[in-house]
């Protein structure tokens, strides 16, 4: 009996003196496998779902299921224990498995990624689980290596220093790149792309930034599309050219031109130019612009011996770059422009229609783009437009409805989702709400140009309106010149209404079609 008591005393002390950090859940082959599984990266995780048990009762030898009562996170400067407990509240008070712990760690990993901490992660360390407490560990890494590639330009010491300084950011957050991105965006013709990856240097784990900085004095893109829903006709051919730093001051000159042959054999042309230059180091630019949209169709078969339309505008403005986060970039614009609209037709019977409108307009515009790894690219445009009706403003001719001191709000939203390398889905909406009745040239047009003689089938015109469309695209590379060909099918619908009139004047129309487009430098 005495020998049994001594043996029990000795075994008890051996158990309590054993290093608890060397135990994972319980000292068994299953526990060792749990340790290996939970200590690896996600790609190497064992998918086995093992019930976690507290250490066996040393008198009865019967293990008990572990009931989770608390979770702690060590080594995190981003998340506290309260946030971790909130995320794991669905597990508290329940028997848990290794899959539950793995899922919790991966939820924290995803939260780190969403907040921009791309080199940080969470895992379940080797530990003894008892009294219902689980300890998670966070590894928050910084940048330990930078690599540069300069295209069409020498090494820029300032940009290189800015990127090198990202090494002192601990833990690294992708928002830290905003300063560098903004600096490059203010350099005309400069582009910047980053590749971020995990690396190891002399037994130190962290991240590597591969920066590619390129400069072009001239950038351009051009393309031809058929039945594209954004176009004003059945075909559109468009080209854009941008000249960067013509005077070495960070200036930009943009020139564009487009031709829209419509179903009535019209020749609708749209072209213009904009010159801008920086005036402050905070991303502020001043610009001047001119724009001309004109149509000279041959409508003799429709009984018109003459048809001419023109919408000309020119003005000045200020633009301010905006950076809300590493995913959301944009700008705001304040513009003042002079618009001049004329439309003249004459029938074979000698009946004439003549509209002349001229006005000074103030615009407040904002544009934002958001890149999301899951949902794709989102674009949002919002604008407020106010007619000033100065001493040089007038409206004459056969149609003098509407106010020169009009007020309206416009908005457009587009979401492009890449299904895979070839297929993509585009959903978009645009609309206008008139606070009072605008003049003809400021009305909402759906399905056509702002000329009464040149609308395609399904055109709608109203003081206010909305348009929605969905488009499926299939794109593939062709060669080094054409770059890309896109085949698409679309369905769109629009509705317009007039302020202060009966509901019966509201009209709705729907258009659909298929098309093909090719572009260079798209």
Secondary structure, DSSP 8 states (H G I E B T S, - for coil): -HHHHHHHHHHHHHHHHS-GGG-SSSSSHHHHHHHHHHTS-GGG------B-EE---TTT---EE-B--EEEEES-SS--HHHHHHHTTTTTTSB-BHHHHHHHHHHHHHHHHHTT-TTEEEEE-S----TTEEEEEEEE--EEEEEEEEESS---HHHHHHHHGGGG-SS--GGGGHHHHHHHHTSTTEEEEEEEEEEEETTEEEEEEEEEEEE-SEEEEEEEEES-TTSSSSEEEEEEEEEE-SSSSS-EEEEEEEEE--TT---EEEEEEEEEEEEETTTEEEEEEEEEEEE----GGGTEEEEEEEEEEEEEEEEEEEESSSSEEEEEEEEEEEEEEEEEEEETT--EEEEEEEEEEEEEEEEEEEEETTTEEEEEEEEEEEE---TT-EEEES---SBTT-EEEEEEEEEEEE-SSSEEEEEEEEEEEESS-B-GGGSEEEEE-S-TT-EEEEEEEESEEEEEEEEEEEEE---TTTBEEEEEEEEEEEEEE-TTS-GGG-EEEEEEEEEEEEEE--
